[in-house]
Amino acid sequence: MLDRKSPPPYKKVDSIHLPEVAHLRLKGGMPVHIIDAGKQPVLRLEFIVKNGAVSEKVLGQSFFATKMLTEGAGPYSSKEIANILDAHGAYVEHHPGLDYCTLTLYSLSKHLPSLLPLFRTILTQPTFPEHEFNILKDIKKQQIKVDETKNAVVAAKRFREALYGEHTYGRHLYQEDLDRIALQHVVQFYEDNIRNGFEIMLAGQVDQQVLDLLEEHFGDLPFRDLRGSTTSVTGTGETSRINIEKEGSLQSSIRQGKVLFNVTHPDFHKFTVLNTALGGYFGSRLMKEIREERGYTYGIYSNLIPLKNSGYFLIGTDVIGEHTEDTLNEIKRQIQLLQSETIDPEELETIKNYMVGTFLGSLNTPFALADKYKTVYFNGIDLEFFTDHVRQIYDTSAEDVKRLATDYLDPDTFTTVVVGKV
């Protein structure tokens, strides 16, 4: 009879063997990174620019420059571009990020001969029609207006603003920023940071025909190697409590944390074990105490969020308003317990098995593999990072957890933002 009371045995993972990433350069020098994997004839092509919002001279330039690429190019209007994509069952995503800007195409392999000429036009001959620009501005204004009514969004924005101040990592678009930005600013960002400055990340079933098509349509473009910013960002060091009262709110959104480090830091791997113990999964200490035992919230989490030139630790939750202070006190108590008491070996073993299992489960698709590769490539490290990640998870001791909690999670160094019923 099957024993349903005992968990199945687990096997320790000794190493991670990720598929090799192939690299080539087109005739004009443009880099192509290839993850040839998967059983379906589906491809994801990412056109990635290493300059994101950190390279802006006017706030919002990168956002609109990325969004406007498919709003008109060469002889095509935005409607014609959308119709061509729809006719081929293709899908496009725009990712204007802090450190990078990406335009992503999802398509069946058989449609690339029709879609790559269109994408060459999109990336090299955007027309930036003013009518479409004004529509995008109106949409963004409405989105900002709606977001300002959401406690969680306001808390997240104000938290990062407190951490990073006037640096791009701490800035967000507001209504007045949209009034200041003009179409000429968007065009200038494209010319300075996007034109012929993109690398191609190709994931899925990749054969020689696909590579020949890339050479045919992009090989003659003279590649501009845009490095982006490499200056380390330390943040403001602010440790204040920021309360934003929202009339009529029954809940409070809490964001608490500090600037720490990114994936290149020597303590990154073992810190993720500490983070998981505190609030990184459903069985974490914060979830057990604040959700299950006290019923203050549906969910609470902690996370270390790495950026290219920085990284920050974050605790986030939405709680019943009258339990705001109790929640903050309990967060502090749980951190102090990790600093003063040695974590139970069984709890630590459960966390390690969860982390490694979750990591292995995140490698199921060629697109997920490409995402992992981007993590190391854009941070100047190699794929051994992931084998080292698993090894260091297993090597993390109870004393390591205690030391890291003491070194990095002093609640008196946190910035705290509370929005809602304060």
WOPEZI-V658516 format. One record per residue. RES is the residue in three letters. PHI is phi in whole degrees, 0 to 359 (999 if undefined). BURIAL is b if it has 16 or more other C-alpha atoms within 10 Angstrom, else e. Layout:
# WOPEZI-V658516
res-><RES	RES>
phi-><PHI	PHI>
burial-><BURIAL	BURIAL>
This chain:
# WOPEZI-V658516
res-><MET	LEU	ASP	ARG	LYS	SER	PRO	PRO	PRO	TYR	LYS	LYS	VAL	ASP	SER	ILE	HIS	LEU	PRO	GLU	VAL	ALA	HIS	LEU	ARG	LEU	LYS	GLY	GLY	MET	PRO	VAL	HIS	ILE	ILE	ASP	ALA	GLY	LYS	GLN	PRO	VAL	LEU	ARG	LEU	GLU	PHE	ILE	VAL	LYS	ASN	GLY	ALA	VAL	SER	GLU	LYS	VAL	LEU	GLY	GLN	SER	PHE	PHE	ALA	THR	LYS	MET	LEU	THR	GLU	GLY	ALA	GLY	PRO	TYR	SER	SER	LYS	GLU	ILE	ALA	ASN	ILE	LEU	ASP	ALA	HIS	GLY	ALA	TYR	VAL	GLU	HIS	HIS	PRO	GLY	LEU	ASP	TYR	CYS	THR	LEU	THR	LEU	TYR	SER	LEU	SER	LYS	HIS	LEU	PRO	SER	LEU	LEU	PRO	LEU	PHE	ARG	THR	ILE	LEU	THR	GLN	PRO	THR	PHE	PRO	GLU	HIS	GLU	PHE	ASN	ILE	LEU	LYS	ASP	ILE	LYS	LYS	GLN	GLN	ILE	LYS	VAL	ASP	GLU	THR	LYS	ASN	ALA	VAL	VAL	ALA	ALA	LYS	ARG	PHE	ARG	GLU	ALA	LEU	TYR	GLY	GLU	HIS	THR	TYR	GLY	ARG	HIS	LEU	TYR	GLN	GLU	ASP	LEU	ASP	ARG	ILE	ALA	LEU	GLN	HIS	VAL	VAL	GLN	PHE	TYR	GLU	ASP	ASN	ILE	ARG	ASN	GLY	PHE	GLU	ILE	MET	LEU	ALA	GLY	GLN	VAL	ASP	GLN	GLN	VAL	LEU	ASP	LEU	LEU	GLU	GLU	HIS	PHE	GLY	ASP	LEU	PRO	PHE	ARG	ASP	LEU	ARG	GLY	SER	THR	THR	SER	VAL	THR	GLY	THR	GLY	GLU	THR	SER	ARG	ILE	ASN	ILE	GLU	LYS	GLU	GLY	SER	LEU	GLN	SER	SER	ILE	ARG	GLN	GLY	LYS	VAL	LEU	PHE	ASN	VAL	THR	HIS	PRO	ASP	PHE	HIS	LYS	PHE	THR	VAL	LEU	ASN	THR	ALA	LEU	GLY	GLY	TYR	PHE	GLY	SER	ARG	LEU	MET	LYS	GLU	ILE	ARG	GLU	GLU	ARG	GLY	TYR	THR	TYR	GLY	ILE	TYR	SER	ASN	LEU	ILE	PRO	LEU	LYS	ASN	SER	GLY	TYR	PHE	LEU	ILE	GLY	THR	ASP	VAL	ILE	GLY	GLU	HIS	THR	GLU	ASP	THR	LEU	ASN	GLU	ILE	LYS	ARG	GLN	ILE	GLN	LEU	LEU	GLN	SER	GLU	THR	ILE	ASP	PRO	GLU	GLU	LEU	GLU	THR	ILE	LYS	ASN	TYR	MET	VAL	GLY	THR	PHE	LEU	GLY	SER	LEU	ASN	THR	PRO	PHE	ALA	LEU	ALA	ASP	LYS	TYR	LYS	THR	VAL	TYR	PHE	ASN	GLY	ILE	ASP	LEU	GLU	PHE	PHE	THR	ASP	HIS	VAL	ARG	GLN	ILE	TYR	ASP	THR	SER	ALA	GLU	ASP	VAL	LYS	ARG	LEU	ALA	THR	ASP	TYR	LEU	ASP	PRO	ASP	THR	PHE	THR	THR	VAL	VAL	VAL	GLY	LYS	VAL>
phi-><999	291	275	267	267	250	290	294	294	245	242	290	269	276	202	247	247	273	303	296	261	273	228	210	238	289	304	278	101	292	285	233	248	236	249	270	202	97	250	251	282	240	231	239	250	250	257	249	251	282	249	247	299	297	261	286	257	231	302	103	302	293	301	286	298	290	295	283	303	261	266	151	204	54	275	263	274	299	294	293	297	298	294	295	298	297	296	255	63	265	220	238	239	249	231	277	259	292	255	220	240	224	245	242	244	252	200	290	303	293	265	301	303	271	270	295	300	296	290	299	296	301	276	245	227	295	262	47	296	296	299	292	298	294	295	298	297	296	297	294	300	294	297	297	299	292	299	292	268	259	303	296	291	298	296	297	295	294	296	291	297	292	291	246	58	277	293	306	299	252	254	226	282	235	306	293	292	292	289	277	283	243	302	297	294	293	299	296	296	301	295	279	232	243	307	56	250	262	256	248	248	243	227	129	279	246	239	295	299	297	294	295	294	297	296	297	261	232	295	272	282	286	290	254	277	268	270	71	281	236	278	297	246	260	84	274	77	296	233	277	257	245	251	235	283	241	300	88	286	262	240	238	263	247	229	217	163	197	286	233	204	250	290	274	285	297	266	303	299	287	296	297	291	302	300	297	298	287	203	266	203	294	267	291	295	295	295	298	279	273	269	284	280	254	69	282	207	279	193	216	216	227	201	255	255	275	247	294	243	192	179	220	265	221	246	222	195	237	236	301	309	289	256	301	293	299	295	298	295	288	302	299	296	294	294	297	296	293	280	254	241	281	297	297	303	292	298	296	295	299	297	298	296	298	297	292	297	295	297	297	291	273	249	282	234	298	291	294	298	296	297	296	297	299	303	277	298	281	252	71	237	249	292	297	307	283	297	295	299	296	300	288	300	297	280	293	262	299	292	298	299	296	297	294	297	290	288	242	243	288	303	289	261	276	267	236	238	234	234	127	274	263>
burial-><e	e	e	e	e	e	e	e	e	e	e	e	e	e	e	b	e	e	e	e	e	e	e	e	e	b	e	e	b	b	b	b	b	b	b	b	b	b	e	e	e	b	b	b	b	b	b	b	b	b	b	b	b	b	b	b	e	e	b	b	b	b	b	b	b	b	b	b	b	b	b	b	b	e	e	b	b	e	e	e	b	b	e	e	b	e	e	e	e	b	e	e	e	b	b	b	b	b	b	b	b	b	b	b	b	b	b	b	b	e	b	b	e	e	b	b	e	b	b	b	b	b	b	b	b	b	b	b	e	e	e	e	b	e	e	b	b	e	e	b	b	e	e	b	e	e	e	e	e	e	b	b	b	b	b	b	b	b	b	b	b	b	b	b	b	e	e	b	b	b	b	e	e	e	e	e	e	b	e	e	b	e	e	e	b	b	b	b	b	b	e	e	b	b	b	b	b	b	b	b	b	b	b	b	b	b	e	e	e	b	e	e	e	b	b	e	b	b	b	e	b	e	b	b	b	b	e	b	e	e	e	e	b	b	b	b	e	b	b	e	e	b	b	b	e	b	e	e	e	e	b	b	b	b	b	b	b	b	b	b	b	b	b	b	e	e	e	b	b	b	b	b	b	b	b	b	b	b	b	b	b	e	b	b	b	b	b	b	b	b	b	e	e	e	e	b	b	e	b	b	b	b	b	b	e	b	b	b	b	b	b	b	b	b	b	b	b	b	b	b	b	e	b	b	e	e	b	b	e	e	b	e	e	b	b	b	e	b	b	e	e	e	b	e	e	e	e	b	e	e	b	b	b	e	b	b	e	e	e	e	e	e	e	e	e	b	b	e	b	b	b	b	b	e	b	b	e	e	e	e	e	e	b	e	b	b	e	e	b	b	b	b	b	b	e	b	b	b	e	b	b	b	b	b	b	b	e	e	b	e	b	e	e	b	b	b	b	b	b	b	b	b>
